Amino acid sequence: MSKRAKILPLALVPVLVLLGLYFKAYEKAAESSTKGPQQPILFSHKIHAGENQIPCEYCHSYVTKSPKPGIPSMQKCMGCHLQVAGRDVDYEYDGKKINIKQEIQKLKDYWDKKTPIAWTKVYYLPDHVHFNHKRHVLRGIECRTCHGDVENMDVVYRVPKLEMGWCIGCHEQNARNEEELTQLKDCLTCHY
């Protein structure tokens, strides 16, 4: 084997280590960040779910009927905001001041233009994982178990690091008996 063939793999080791550290740091920052993604309208869950005590299921109305919770339709939002103009006040939102009435006006502008709002997804799971909201909600698992204290968040951000061990721990805590635990720990419960 030539000297060059021996040196090349050794030269690749630091590059691979640096790449691994970069991706691990990026993943950790994304998962532990208390900053949610930038949204087209500065919608506050703290106002809606907290102050106004609107239940999660009112806006995410598919959560008991479908594997996916659904994003509220513009009709759902406008059902309230045709009547509720919002307060014309400055509001502290994620470290900056916003005007609530101006944010509601953005919603009305989308409505008038018949343009859907391009919300940015907060929670992502790998393609090989299938999480069924309906199954969990009907079981009585509260939204806060996975999504955190949303009623105190202006911007929703990922709270727990949704990894297999975390999910299995929840399955172990919530199984009613050994038979159900065996079923909940079966790979095909989440990977199908």
Secondary structure, 3 states (H helix, E strand, C coil): CCHHHHHHHHHHHHHHHHHHHHHHHHHHHHHHCCCCCCCCCCCCHHHHHHHCCCCHHHHCCCCCCCCCCCCCCHHHHHHHHCCCCCCCCEEEECCEEEEHHHHHHHHHHHHHHCCCCCCCCCCCCCCCCCCCHHHHHHHCCCHHHHHCCHHHCCCCCCCCCCCHHHHHHHHHHHCCCHHHHHHHCCHHHCCC
